[in-house]
Amino acid sequence: MSDSIAHRDAQPKTEGSKKVIYAAIIANLGIAAAKFVVAAITGSAAMLAEGIHSAVDTGNELLLLVGERAAARPPDKRHPFGYGKALYFWALIVAMSVFALGGGLSIHHGIVALRHPEPLQDPLWNYVVLAVSVLFEGYSWNVSRKALNRRRKPGTSLWQTMRASKDASVFTVFIEDSAALIGLAIAGLGIFLGQLFDNPYFDPAASVLVGLLLVGAAFTLARETGGLLVGESIGTDATARLRKIFEDDPDILDVARVLTMQLGPDEVLLTAAVRFRREMRIGEVEAAIDRLERAVAAAYPSIRHVYFESGALRSALG
């Protein structure tokens, strides 16, 4: 489509991402074991659904680590722009896992338990594990929240920051932990209402609700990671600001288009179709390109590849 006359490379950053993942693994591994033990003792369908949820989340964090490792591979001949999008692929696999294993199994088990409900036995242990789970999940959620807040713009909500985030590891853990905390509240409420009204249907109904919650979380994850995987831009506001940088340069007569594509959490490709002043010499064009590269890098350090379309060069030298 275009000839490259400017190119800037650097390795993608993963600072903070692995810390978020490790925190989630530690929390979910311990919680899953405790939930399964208590579910076996008390017969709680909601607690079993929560155990499945935590076990799936643990496996998902391991998949994210695989994605982080794959994304860190340097560019080669087959992948000249690197492997940054590998993280988005594995995050999409995580979304499918949450949907099928987390949501599907929880809903299935809840429906089976609704057909043949059994009274809870000694629900006190359920409350103990739920309370401990809230502490662990809350810790993991807070780690991911802090990672998101480091990129949070003034006046934006945490949800908006998550939607704008390009770091799949961070926003995946954040969504999973948010769903986990809500799921714990639903499970606790189901157990409590079942005990309060001596009704065995509340507990399996909570299991179904936890499953539906996980399905919703899976769709949210799939939407966010899918957009990045197929080539999402860095955003309309950022693109407009980049366009303004080119338009304000004295050697640029016209800006036809500015296109961006996210290649990884901290790596962006930028192509620009601009028209330079026709009387410029090759040395002047090179100086203008160098000046524009520096301006782009100052505004958005994540833009590591800058290309000008060949037509822009011909217009300057024709």
C-alpha positions in Angstrom: 0.0 0.0 0.0 2.8 2.4 0.8 6.6 2.7 0.9 8.3 3.0 4.3 10.4 6.0 4.7 10.3 6.2 8.5 10.4 3.3 11.0 10.9 3.2 14.7 11.3 0.0 16.7 11.3 -0.9 20.4 10.3 -3.8 22.5 6.8 -3.8 24.0 6.5 -3.1 27.7 4.9 -5.5 30.1 5.6 -3.6 33.4 2.8 -4.3 35.8 1.0 -6.9 33.7 2.8 -10.0 35.2 2.4 -8.6 38.7 -1.4 -8.4 38.1 -1.4 -12.0 36.8 0.7 -13.5 39.6 -1.5 -11.8 42.2 -4.6 -13.3 40.5 -3.1 -16.8 40.3 -2.2 -16.8 44.0 -5.6 -15.7 45.0 -7.6 -18.0 42.8 -5.6 -21.2 43.4 -6.1 -21.0 47.2 -9.7 -20.0 46.9 -10.6 -22.7 44.5 -9.2 -25.5 46.7 -11.1 -24.1 49.8 -14.4 -23.8 47.8 -14.3 -27.3 46.5 -13.6 -28.8 50.0 -16.4 -26.8 51.6 -18.8 -27.6 48.7 -18.1 -31.3 49.2 -18.8 -31.0 53.0 -21.9 -28.8 52.8 -23.4 -29.9 49.4 -23.8 -26.3 48.3 -24.4 -25.9 44.5 -23.5 -22.2 44.7 -20.2 -23.0 46.4 -19.4 -25.6 43.8 -20.1 -23.1 41.1 -17.8 -20.7 42.8 -15.1 -23.4 43.0 -15.4 -24.0 39.3 -15.2 -20.2 38.7 -12.0 -19.9 40.7 -10.4 -23.0 39.1 -11.2 -21.6 35.6 -9.8 -18.3 36.6 -6.6 -19.9 37.7 -6.2 -21.7 34.4 -7.0 -18.4 32.6 -4.2 -16.5 34.3 -1.8 -19.2 33.2 -3.0 -18.8 29.6 -2.3 -15.0 30.0 1.2 -15.8 31.1 1.6 -17.9 27.9 0.3 -14.9 26.0 2.7 -12.5 27.7 5.7 -14.8 26.9 4.6 -15.2 23.2 4.1 -11.4 22.8 7.6 -10.7 24.1 9.3 -12.5 21.3 11.3 -10.2 19.0 10.3 -9.5 15.4 11.5 -11.9 12.8 11.1 -12.4 9.0 7.7 -14.0 9.4 6.5 -11.4 11.9 8.3 -8.2 11.1 6.0 -6.2 13.5 6.6 -8.6 16.3 4.3 -10.9 18.2 2.4 -8.3 20.4 -1.0 -9.5 19.2 -0.3 -13.0 20.6 -1.5 -11.6 23.9 -4.8 -10.7 22.4 -5.2 -14.2 20.9 -4.7 -15.8 24.3 -6.9 -13.3 26.0 -9.7 -14.3 23.5 -9.1 -18.0 24.5 -9.6 -16.9 28.1 -12.9 -15.3 27.2 -14.0 -18.6 25.5 -12.9 -20.5 28.6 -14.9 -18.2 31.0 -17.9 -18.7 28.7 -17.8 -22.5 28.3 -16.1 -23.8 31.5 -17.1 -21.1 34.0 -20.5 -20.0 32.8 -21.6 -23.2 31.2 -20.7 -25.6 34.0 -22.1 -23.3 36.7 -25.4 -23.0 34.8 -25.6 -26.8 34.1 -24.8 -27.7 37.7 -27.3 -25.2 39.0 -30.1 -26.6 36.8 -29.3 -30.1 37.8 -29.4 -29.1 41.5 -32.8 -27.3 41.0 -34.3 -30.5 39.7 -33.2 -32.4 42.8 -32.4 -29.9 45.5 -30.8 -31.0 48.8 -30.8 -29.1 52.1 -27.6 -27.4 53.1 -25.5 -29.0 55.8 -23.6 -26.7 58.2 -23.5 -23.6 56.0 -21.2 -21.8 58.5 -18.2 -23.1 56.5 -19.6 -21.6 53.4 -19.7 -18.2 55.0 -16.1 -18.6 56.3 -14.8 -19.5 52.8 -16.8 -16.7 51.1 -15.4 -14.2 53.6 -11.8 -15.4 53.0 -12.5 -15.4 49.2 -13.6 -11.8 49.3 -10.3 -10.8 50.9 -8.2 -12.7 48.4 -10.3 -11.6 45.4 -10.4 -8.1 46.7 -6.6 -8.0 46.9 -6.2 -9.3 43.3 -8.9 -6.9 42.1 -7.1 -4.0 43.8 -3.8 -4.8 42.1 -5.5 -4.8 38.6 -7.4 -1.6 39.6 -4.1 0.2 40.5 -2.6 -0.9 37.1 -5.6 0.6 35.3 -5.5 3.8 37.4 -2.0 4.4 36.3 -3.4 5.1 32.8 -6.6 6.7 33.9 -7.3 10.1 32.4 -8.8 12.9 34.5 -12.6 12.8 34.4 -12.9 9.2 33.2 -14.4 6.4 35.2 -12.7 3.1 35.9 -15.0 1.3 33.4 -14.1 3.8 30.7 -10.4 3.3 31.5 -10.8 -0.4 31.2 -12.6 -0.1 27.8 -9.8 2.2 26.6 -7.0 -0.1 27.9 -4.9 -2.0 25.4 -3.2 -4.2 28.0 -5.3 -7.4 27.7 -3.6 -9.0 30.8 -4.7 -6.2 33.1 -8.3 -5.7 31.9 -8.9 -9.4 31.7 -7.9 -9.9 35.3 -9.9 -6.8 36.3 -13.1 -8.1 34.6 -12.6 -11.6 36.0 -12.0 -10.4 39.5 -15.0 -8.0 39.3 -17.2 -10.9 38.2 -15.7 -13.0 41.0 -16.6 -10.4 43.7 -20.1 -10.1 42.4 -20.4 -13.9 42.1 -19.3 -14.3 45.8 -22.1 -11.9 46.8 -24.6 -13.8 44.8 -23.5 -17.2 46.2 -23.6 -15.8 49.8 -27.0 -14.4 49.3 -28.3 -17.7 47.9 -27.0 -19.6 50.8 -28.3 -17.1 53.3 -31.8 -16.9 51.8 -31.9 -20.7 51.6 -31.1 -21.0 55.3 -33.4 -18.1 56.2 -36.5 -19.5 54.5 -35.5 -23.1 54.8 -35.8 -23.4 51.0 -33.3 -25.6 49.1 -34.0 -23.8 45.8 -32.2 -20.5 46.6 -28.7 -22.1 46.6 -28.9 -23.8 43.1 -30.6 -20.7 41.7 -27.6 -18.7 42.9 -25.4 -21.1 40.9 -27.4 -20.4 37.8 -27.0 -16.6 38.4 -23.3 -17.0 38.9 -23.1 -18.8 35.6 -25.1 -16.1 33.8 -22.7 -13.5 35.3 -19.7 -15.4 33.9 -21.3 -15.6 30.5 -21.7 -11.8 30.6 -18.1 -11.3 31.7 -17.0 -13.7 28.8 -18.9 -11.6 26.2 -17.3 -8.4 27.6 -13.8 -10.0 27.4 -14.5 -11.3 23.9 -15.6 -7.9 22.7 -12.6 -6.1 24.1 -10.0 -8.6 23.0 -11.6 -9.3 19.6 -11.5 -5.6 18.7 -7.8 -5.5 19.5 -7.0 -8.7 17.7 -8.6 -7.6 14.4 -6.7 -4.2 14.4 -8.2 -1.6 16.7 -6.9 2.0 16.5 -5.5 3.9 19.4 -8.8 5.9 19.6 -10.5 8.8 17.9 -9.1 11.5 20.2 -5.6 10.3 19.9 -5.8 10.0 16.1 -7.2 13.5 15.9 -4.3 14.8 18.0 -1.8 13.0 15.7 -3.5 14.6 12.7 -3.2 18.0 14.3 0.6 17.4 14.7 0.9 16.9 11.0 -1.4 19.7 10.1 0.6 22.2 12.2 3.9 21.4 10.6 5.0 24.2 8.2 6.2 21.8 5.6 2.9 19.9 5.3 0.4 21.3 2.9 -2.4 18.7 3.3 -3.2 15.7 5.4 -5.3 13.1 3.6 -5.5 10.5 6.4 -3.8 9.3 9.5 -4.3 5.6 10.4 -3.2 3.7 13.5 -3.3 0.1 14.6 -2.6 -1.4 18.0 0.1 -4.1 17.7 0.4 -4.8 21.4 -0.2 -3.2 24.8 2.5 -0.6 24.2 3.2 -0.8 20.5 1.3 1.1 17.8 1.7 1.3 14.0 1.1 4.7 12.4 0.7 5.5 8.7 0.2 9.0 7.4 -0.8 10.2 3.9 0.4 13.8 3.8 1.4 16.2 1.0 4.7 18.1 1.5 5.7 21.4 -0.1 6.6 20.6 -3.7 9.8 22.7 -3.8 11.4 20.8 -0.9 14.7 19.0 -1.5 15.3 15.5 -0.4 17.4 16.7 2.6 14.6 19.0 3.7 12.0 16.2 3.4 14.2 14.0 5.6 14.5 16.7 8.1 10.8 17.2 8.1 10.2 13.5 8.6 12.6 13.4 11.5 10.9 16.4 13.1 7.5 14.8 12.7 8.8 11.5 14.2 10.1 13.2 17.3 6.8 15.1 17.7 4.8 11.9 17.4 7.1 10.0 19.8 6.8 12.9 22.3 3.0 12.8 22.2 2.6 9.0 22.1 5.7 7.0 23.1 3.8 3.8 22.3 3.9 4.6 18.6 7.0 2.7 17.6 6.5 2.3 13.8 5.9 5.5 11.7 5.3 5.2 7.9 4.6 7.8 5.3 2.8 6.7 2.1 4.9 6.8 -1.1 2.5 9.3 -2.7 3.4 11.8 0.0 7.1 11.6 -0.9 6.4 11.9 -4.7 4.4 15.0 -4.1 7.3 16.6 -2.3 10.0 15.6 -4.9 7.9 15.8 -8.1 
